[in-house]
Amino acid sequence: MTTSQAKGPSPLDNDEMLLVLQQSLTKKRVLIVDRHSPARDSLRLMLGALGVTLVHGAGNSAEVIRQVKANRFDIVLSDFVLDDGRDGQQLLEELRHAHLIPLSTVYMIITSERGYTNVVSLAELAPDDYLIKPFTADQLQARLIRAIYKKHVLRKIYEQIERGALQEAIVACDRVIQQQPQFVYDALRFKGDLLHTLGRTHEAEEVFRRVLEGRVVPWAKMGLATALRDRGALVEAEQLAEQVTAEAPDYLSAYDFLASVHEAQGKLEAAQQTLQRAADASLHNTVRQRLVGDVAARNKDLLAAEKAYGKVIERSKGSSLRTVDDFANLSRVLVDRGDVAASRKIVAEMKREWRGDKQAELAALVTESLCLNSEGAAEKAQHLVDQALSLQKTISEEAAEKGKHVSQRLAVDLAHACYATGKEGEATKIMRQVAAENHEDKNLIEHITGVFAKTGQHDAGKALLDQVGKEIVELNNKGVLAARSGDLEGAVQLLIQAVEQVPNLQFLVNAAKAIFALMDKKGWDEPLAARALDYLQRAQRKDRKSAKVASARELYVTVAKKYGIATDNT
């Protein structure tokens, strides 16, 4: 597994502790995931014999998603082989990445594959344990108790992470390192990741080097590689990631990282090849397939992009990760390839699946406009673009009211359709807005640049992006300078104005931090706090892993604690 077990007596050898843990097991809510109903029933009976009565069952991944959204489970027992081509490991990754189960949930995989130990030892997101069939009720109980105990030891770390109190989570890590030597590597892994999230790159690097001094494991090498990349040591980071892919070829996140380094170095073909290797090894990982499609499209390898986007749609059926953008991506590539008929088929499929969804309707209008334009039906294409512009306005207004996500890629596609039909003014307005609100999103900016190139707007597009960047810097500097001069109230007003003009990640974070800093000095203000929390949540939706977002969250938790205000876990 992922931890190094220290020698010496285990707390689980203590009869009193063992009894407490056995009693706690009876109160746990359990989800059994198995495509065979008799297998679920058999495991339910085994759990019943152990005193566990709060047991739910799911026969497929879609049902799992529905269940975890409706209930908080303490334990998930998943068969390795699932119904839709996924496996239990991939389901775990989807649930964790989508934040559908908390860190405190025990996730255990059940398998008949004795070689599974080789898989789990290299997994980025390893389950808490696994059981090889057949097994007895006593064996199940022993494994569950061991996993529950580990969750108990690490619970303070989990709690602080889910609150967003990352500095307190680091303190909790240090406590485990000092007091629980059998879980030292678990705590060090959390600590390194937390330091990285907070942008404390050098400290994170030190932690991962400490791990590697005692134990050479892929995740520690990748943690070190990430720290090296973030401080600009791209060649060293690249070399370390290549070592991991050579030594542990099943550690697939290393390929994702290596591809990101290739992209940072301008090696787009190498990035595509690296991602393709990972995608070939994880055919049902839709996130990775989507990345392959994106980089292939930027490389103008339209056939590879078509295949990748097609696999995303094919293999995300029933998944919470499926989006309208997946269909729009594929239909766009098909138009670019000149296969209008195939593009229309994908749009028809999208309309059936997303019936009543306004963004799907918008995607259909945009794609059909591009199809008509390629066929020389300019007047019909213009008519559809007019409809799309009107619908986009409605979608944006509703999203602003309800806090819903608006597809930025789809907005760029609409701008493309506008350029294609001679509506340059509308296109430029859309591009300016999307670029301003997402200037930190390199992939989206690349998509914008690609549209400018395809529509003969390369020079004008570069000028627009440069101007947007300059305006953002000027807007931000006004608020930041006010804060540095001690005028916190002035800084808050300036940054709120900036957010209202351009709700990008940078402005959302800076405005939230300015408000929390003001309240730290002047006292808690509920309406102002609600505004800042809204900004923080919007920033989080843009980039949950951003160090800037983590820093703002940390400040929120600190100030709220000062005034005795409970913080949410969103």
N, C-alpha and C positions, 0 to 999 in steps of 0.2 A: 504494500500500500504506500501511501505518500508520506508516512511518518516513520521516524526511526524510534524503535521501542528501546528505552533505556533498560539496563539490567537492574535487577533488584525486585523486591516484592511489589506487586501491583495493588492499587487500592481495591481492585475487584476481588482480591483474595480475602478481604475483610468481610466476614459473614454479615455484620450489621449493615455495611454499605451495600452488599449484594442484595439483602432483603429489601432495603429502601428502593433500589433500582428495579427490582422485580415488581414491587408494589406500584411504582410509577408507570411501569409498562402497561398495566391494566387500564390506565386512564388515557392512553394515547389514542388518537384518531388515525386510522390506517387506510391507505388507498392501495388496493391490489390491482396491478396492471397485467393482464394476460389475455391473449386473444381467444383462449379456450375457456368456456364457462366451467367445465368440470374442474379444471386446474384452479380457477378462482375459488370454487366451492371447497375444494380440498384444503387450500391454504387458509380459507376462512375458518374451517373446522379446527385446523391446527392452532390458529391464533385464539380461537374460543377456548381450547384446552389450556391455554396459557392465561386465560382470564381477560383477553382483549375482546371487547364487544362492539366498539365503535369502528366498524369495518365497512368500507365502501369498495365497489368494484368498477373497473373500466375495461372494456374489451378492445378499444382502439385509441389512437392518439387524440382524435377529436373529442372523445368522451373524457379523456384525461384533462384536456384544456378546460372543458366545461366544468369538471368537478373541482379543479384547483382554483378556479375563479369564484366558485360558490362556497368553498370550504377551506379552512386552514388545516392542513394535515401535518401531524407530527412525524409520520413515517410513510414512505412510499416504497412498496415492494414491486419491482418491475421485472417481468420476464425479459431476457435479452433479445429474443426474437419477437418483433411486434407485427401488426397486421398489414402495414402499408409500406413495407420495405425499410422502414426505420428500425433501429435497434434501441435497446434501453439506454445505451450510452448517449446516442443522439437525442433521445427524448430528454434526458437529464440536461444536456447542453442547451436545448431549446427552452426548457423551463427556467434554467438559471439566467440565461441571457435576457429573457423576457421578464425576469423578476416575478415569476408566477408562483414560486415557492420560496420561503425565506431560508436563510443560511442555516437556521436551527432545525430544519426538517431533515430527518434521516432518510437518505436515498440509498436503497440497497438493490442490487441486481441479482436475479436468479438465473442460472444458466446451466446447461449440460456440457458446455465447452470447457474442458479442463485447461485449455490454453488461454482462457480469458485473463488469467493473471498477467500474461504478457501485455495484453491490451490495456488493462486498467493501470498498470504501473507507468504507462507513458501518456495517459490521458491528461489533457489540460484541466478538465473538470472531472476528476475521478469521483466515483460513488463513495459513500462512506464505508461500504463493505460489499461483498458479494458472496453468494452461496452456490455451491456446486450440487446439482441434483444427483441422486436423491439425498435428502437430509431429514433428520428427525426434529420433533418439536423442541427437544432439549438443545439441539444444535442451533436452531433458529433463535431460541430464547437467549442463548449465550452470546450470539452475534449481535442481536438487538440491544442487549444490555451493554455490551462493550461500546456500541455506537452511541447509545444514549449517554453513557458516561462521558465520552469524548465531547459530545455536544454540550454537556453540563459544564465541563472544564472550560470550553471556549465560548460559553454563552455571553459573557460580558463583551467579548470582541464583537460577536454578532450583533448584540443590542446596540452598541455604539455606532457600528457601521450603518445599520438600518436607520438610526436617528440622524445620521450625517455628522456625528461628532467624531470625526476621524482622528483628531489628536487624542481624545480620550480612548479611542480604540487602540491607538499605539501604546498608550499607558497600560491598557489591559493586556496587550501582547507581551509587554515587558514583564508584567506580573506572572503570566503563564511561563515565560522563559525562565524566570527565577525560581518559581515554585513547583512547576510540573515538568520535569526534565523529559518525561516520556512523550510530551507533545511539543518539544522545543522547535522542531522543524515546521510543524503546522503554524506555530506562532510567528516564526521568522518569515515564513512565506507571506502571511497576512501583513506583517510589519513592512516588509519590502514593498509590497503592492500598495499599501497605504501611503508610504513615503513618496512613492512614484506619483500616485494620484494627487498628492498635495504639491507636487512640483519640486520636492526636496530630493533632487536627482542624485547628488553626491552621497547623501545618507543612505538612499536606496541601494546604490552601488556597493557601499560598505557592507550592508546586510547580506546581499547576495554573494559577495566575495567570502563573507564569514561562513555561509552555508557550504560553499564549494570547498572551503578548507577542510571541512569535516565529511562532506558527502557530495559526490558529483551526481547531480540529478538534472534532467532536462529543464525543469521549471526554473531552477536557480540560474542556469546558463542563460535562459531566455530573459529572466528578470535583469540580469547583468547587461545583456545585449540591448534591452530596452533603455536602460539608464545611459548606456554609451551613446545610443542613437539620439537621445534627448539632449545630450550635451554636445552634439555635433560630430561625434566620433563615428562617422558612418562606415568607414572601411573596417574598423575594429568590430562594430556591431554586425556588419555583413559576414565577416569571417567567423564570428562566434555562432551566428545563426546557421551558417553552412555546416559547422561542426555538428550542431544538433540534428540537422536533417540527415547527415551522414551516419551519426551514431545512433540516433533514435528516429528512423524514418516514419514511424507511426505517430510521432508527436506533431500533429498536423498544424497546430497554431504557429509552429516555427516557420512553416512555409508562408503563412499569411504575413508574418512579421518580415521575413526576408523579402517578400514581394513589395512591402511598403518601403523598405530601404532601397530596393531597386528603383522604385518610382521616385523617391527623393533624390536619387542620383541621376534621374533622367533616362534610366534603362527600362523603357516601357516594354520592349519585347521580352527581356529577361523576367520582368514582373509577371507578364502574361504566362510565360512558360512555367514559372514557379507556382503560380496560383493553379494552373491547369494540373500540375502534378498532385497538388493537395486535393483538388476537386475530383480527380480520377480515383483517389483513395477514399473519398467520402462522398459517394454519389448522391446521398440523400441530404447533404448539408446545403440547404437552399441559400444561406447567407454567402457561403463560399462560391457557389455557382453564380450568384449575382455579381460578385466581385470580378469573376472571370469575364462575364459578359460586359461589364463596365470598361475594364481595361482593354478588352479586345475591340470594343466599339471605338475607343480612343485611338487604338492602333490601326483602325480601318480594316481590321480582320473581321469582316462582316459575317462570314460563314461561322467562325468560332463564336462570335457574339450571339448569332441566331441559335446555335446549339446550346450554349450556356443558358440563355434566357428561356429557351424551350424546356430545358430540364428543370428550371426553377418552377415554372408553371406546372409541369408534369408531376413533380415530386413534392410540391407544397400543398397539394390537395388536402383539405381538412386541417391545415396548419394555421395557427394564429399569425405566422410570419408572412402569409400570402397577402399581396397588396395589389391595388389597381395599377400601380407603377410597373409591376411585373409584366402585365399584359401590354401596357403602353411601350415598355422597353422593347419587347419582341416585335410588336407591330411597327414601331419606328424603324428598326433594323431591316425588316422585310420590305418596307417602302424604299429604304436606301439601296437595297439589293435589287429593286425593280420588280419584286414579286407582290404586286398589288393584291392579287386574288388571295394569296395566303395571309396577307395583312388583314384583309377584310374578314377572313375566317376567324382569326384571333380576336378581332373586335367583337364579332358576333358571340363568341364564347364568353368574352368579358361581360357583355351586356346581359347574357343569361345568368351568369353567376352573381353579378353585382346589380341585379335589377333594382331600380329605385335609387341607386347611389348617384349623386350629382357629379362626383368626380369621375365616375365611370362614364357617365353621359358626356362630360367634357372631353375625356380622352377619346371617345368615339367620334365626336365632332371634329376634333383636331386631326385625328388619323385619317378620317374620310376626306377632309379638306386636302391633306397632303397627297392622298391617293388621286383625287380628282385633278389636282394641279399637275401631277406627274403624267396624267392622261391628256392634258391640254384643255380640260374643262374649267378654265379660269373663273368664269362667272359663277358657276355652281360652288367652286371652292371658296370664293369670296363671301358668298351667302352663308356658308357654314361657319366661316371665321367670325362673321358678325354675330351669329348665334352663340359661338363659343365665348366671345368677349363679354357678351351680356351675362352668360351663365357664370363665367369666372368672377364677375363682379358680385353676383348673388352668393356664390360659394365663399368668397372672401369676407363678405359682410356677415354671413351666418357663422363663419369660423371665429370672427372677432367677438361675436356675441356669446358663443358657446365654448370658446377655448379649444376648438377642434384643430386638427392638423390639416394643413393645405399642402398638397404635393407641389414642391418647388420644381421638380423635374418636369411635371406636366405644364407648369407655367412657362418654362423654357421652350417646351414643344409648341405651346400656343404662340410664343414669340416667333418661332421658326415658321409656323403657318402664316403669321402676319407678314413676315418678310417675303415669303413665297408668293403672297397675293398682293404685294405692293403696299401694304399698310405699315410702312416703316416707322411712322410716328408712334403707333400703338406698340409695335415690337420693341422699339428703343425704350419706351416707358416701362414695359414689363421687365426687360433685361436689367435696366437700372435698379429697379426695385428688388428683384431677386438677388442681384449681385451685392447690393448694399446690405440686405438682410442675412446673407449667407456668405460673406466674404471670407470667413474662416474655413468654409467647407471646400477643400481643394478639389474633390471629385466633381462637385456641382459647378465650380468655376471652370473646370476643364470641359464640362458638358456645354456650358455657355460659350466658351471659346470655340468649341467644335461647331456649334450652330453658326457663329459668326463666320467661320471659315467656309462652311457649306453654302452660305447665302451671299458670299462675296463681300462680307462686311468686316474682313480681318482688321484692317487699319482703324476703321471707325470703332470696332469693338474693343480693340486695345486701348484706344483713347478714352472710351467710356469707362472701362475698368480702372484705368489709371486715375481718372477724375473721381470716380466713386471712392477709391482708396484714399485719395487726398481729402475728400470731404469728410470721411469717417474719422480720419486722424484729427482734423480740425475740430469736429464736433466733440470728440472724446476729450481732447486736450483742454477744452474750456472747463468741463466739469472736473477733471482731474486736478488742474491747476487751482481751481477754487477750493477743492478739498485740501490740497497741500498748503494753501495759505491760511487754513483754519476756518474758512467760510463753509462749514458743512451744510448749512441750510441753502446757501447759494449753489453749492455743488449738487445737492439733491434736486433742486428745481431744474438746473441745466441738464442733468442726466435723465430726468424724467422726460423733459422735452426731447432729448435725443432719442429715447426709447419710442416715444410717440411718433417721431419722424421715421426712425429706422430701428425696428425691433430685432437687431442682430444679437448674437451671443455676447459680444463685448459690451454693448450698451446695457443689455439686460443684467449682466453680472455686475458691472460697475454701478449701475443705479441701485441695485439691491444692496450692495456693500455700503454705498454712501448712506442709504436709509438706515441700515443697521448700525453704522458708525454714529450717526446722528442720535439714534435712540439710546445707544450706549452712553452718550454724554448727557442727553436731555431728558431721558425717561421713555418708557414704553408708550407708543401711540398705536392703538389697535387698527384704525383705518390705514395708517401709513405702513404698519407691519403687514397688513393683508396685501397691500400693493406690492411690497418688496417680496413677499412670499410668492405672489403670482409671477413676478419677474423671474424669481429663482426657479420655479417649476417650469416656466417656458424655456429658460436656458437649459434646464436639465433635459427637456424633451429634444432639444437641438443636439446636445452632446453630453450624455450622462457621464462619460469618462473624463471630461475636461478637468484639468487641474484648476482652471479658473472657477468652474462651477463648484468644485469641491471646496475651494477656499471660501466662496460666498456662503455655502452651506454651513461650513465650520463657524463662520462669524455669526450666522443666524442662531445656531445652537448655543453659542457662548453667550450672546446677548439675552436670548430668551431665558436661559438658565439664571442669569443675573437677576432677572425680575420675576422668577418663579413661574414662567410661562411654559406650558407643556408644548413640545414640538411634535409634529406629525412625522410619519415615516414615508411620505410620498416621494 
